[in-house]
Amino acid sequence: MEQTKNQKQEKVKKRILKYLEQKKGVTANEISKKLGIHFYTAEHYLKQLAIEKKVNQLETNHLTVFMLQNGKD
């Protein structure tokens, strides 16, 4: 059975969250390399997760770092 686009998106977001559980903070570049996805795909999903309040987004100069939201279940 082929996955729908939404199912694929949720799967990628779950992989990102699982990776973030192991790290204090990561960049889209690191996620892209570790999960084998395009940089812009990683950045897109990380920003979606920030909007959903599942991750925090910290921007400094030319670097954006993402980390799990405090108190996440």
Summary of the structure (lengths in Angstrom):
residues: 73
radius of gyration: 12.1
end to end distance: 30.6
largest distance: 44.6
contacts: 180
relative contact order: 0.18
helix: 51%
strand: 18%
